Amino acid sequence: MLDTLRHVDAQALEQIEEEKRLRKTRELFLLFSLGSQFDHLIKQEIEKLGVFCLVADPNSVTAADVMKVQPKGIILSGGPASVHAEPPNFDSAIFDLGTPVLGICLGFQM
């Protein structure tokens, strides 16, 4: 099982498909963690709805990776630490993919 998506290769795609089979869902959301202290709660609430939510590392997951995974939606979750420090790197080409994006805190500002 993947804890955090760092890059997409054949093994990661296989693990994602297996997790979706086990959860009996075809839907996947990516949660980019940009410093929020509530990421685990967001993930938990989405999964209560029957949707597989995978935390994605904003420093390493690219738009090409997102295209391979084909999520139904993307959540950008940032916290107050992002205001005082440099936010994590994020491939802004992800915004051009046409996948719905929900931004929370710093994610909304982006």
C-alpha atoms as one frame of an Amber mdcrd trajectory, in Angstrom:
protein
   0.000   0.000   0.000   1.235   3.470  -0.855   1.392   5.912   2.047   2.466
   8.912  -0.023   2.689   9.134  -3.788   6.157  10.361  -4.691   6.419   9.340
  -8.331   4.354   7.264 -10.716   5.789   4.104 -12.197   4.272   0.751 -13.125
   4.505  -0.510  -9.541   2.764   2.580  -8.110  -0.030   2.313 -10.697  -0.467
  -1.371  -9.839  -0.672  -0.564  -6.118  -3.230   2.190  -6.766  -5.412  -0.159
  -8.824  -5.178  -2.850  -6.138  -6.165  -0.354  -3.440  -9.160   0.784  -5.505
 -10.220  -2.864  -5.975  -9.951  -3.536  -2.242 -11.959  -0.403  -1.437 -14.502
  -1.243  -4.163 -14.199   2.158  -5.779 -13.092   3.453  -9.151 -12.603   6.988
  -7.878  -9.369   8.509  -6.662  -8.568  11.949  -5.281  -5.053  13.293  -4.874
  -4.375  15.365  -1.766  -1.279  17.533  -2.165   0.015  18.276   1.311   1.355
  21.845   1.371   1.768  22.148   5.140  -1.697  21.758   6.609  -2.031  20.147
   9.997  -5.443  18.788   8.913  -4.424  16.615   5.949  -5.212  13.388   7.784
  -8.711  14.670   8.660  -9.424  15.731   5.074  -8.255  12.328   3.817 -10.345
  10.521   6.424 -13.543  12.433   5.561 -13.122  11.851   1.819 -12.606   8.147
   2.407 -15.788   8.015   4.539 -17.578   8.961   1.304 -16.164   5.845  -0.361
 -13.493   7.598  -2.414  -9.845   6.544  -2.277  -7.739   9.571  -1.280  -4.000
   9.367  -1.835  -1.583  11.905  -0.356   0.768  13.239  -3.045   4.166  14.810
  -2.429   4.089  18.281  -4.040   7.883  18.313  -4.361   8.033  15.279  -6.630
   4.648  14.567  -8.256   4.429  16.264 -11.656   1.628  16.991 -14.103   2.763
  13.949 -16.119   2.355  11.799 -12.995  -1.132  13.182 -12.364  -2.121  12.390
 -15.955  -1.057   8.758 -15.454  -3.045   8.412 -12.220  -6.173  10.171 -13.604
  -7.731  11.375 -10.349 -11.340  12.576 -10.245 -10.169  15.612  -8.296  -7.200
  17.284  -6.656  -7.062  18.933  -3.247  -4.316  21.401  -2.367  -4.128  21.679
   1.396  -1.821  24.296   2.934  -1.424  25.549   6.451  -0.269  28.615   8.359
   3.400  27.579   8.216   3.275  28.217   4.473   2.703  31.923   5.105   5.977
  32.355   7.003   8.162  29.995   4.975   8.581  29.142   1.332   5.785  26.832
   0.186   6.773  23.436  -1.188   7.575  23.171  -4.876   4.485  22.419  -6.947
   4.204  21.743 -10.676   1.759  24.482 -11.688   1.143  22.661 -15.004  -1.200
  20.491 -12.924  -3.690  23.386 -13.061  -3.814  23.056 -16.860  -4.891  19.392
 -16.891  -8.611  20.105 -16.569  -8.953  18.086 -13.356 -11.150  19.831 -10.748
  -9.058  21.415  -7.971 -10.125  22.382  -4.456  -7.704  24.725  -2.733  -7.702
  25.085   1.048  -5.706  27.876   2.742  -2.434  28.185   0.774  -3.896  25.826
  -1.830  -6.656  28.370  -2.483  -4.130  31.195  -2.803  -2.193  29.204  -5.389
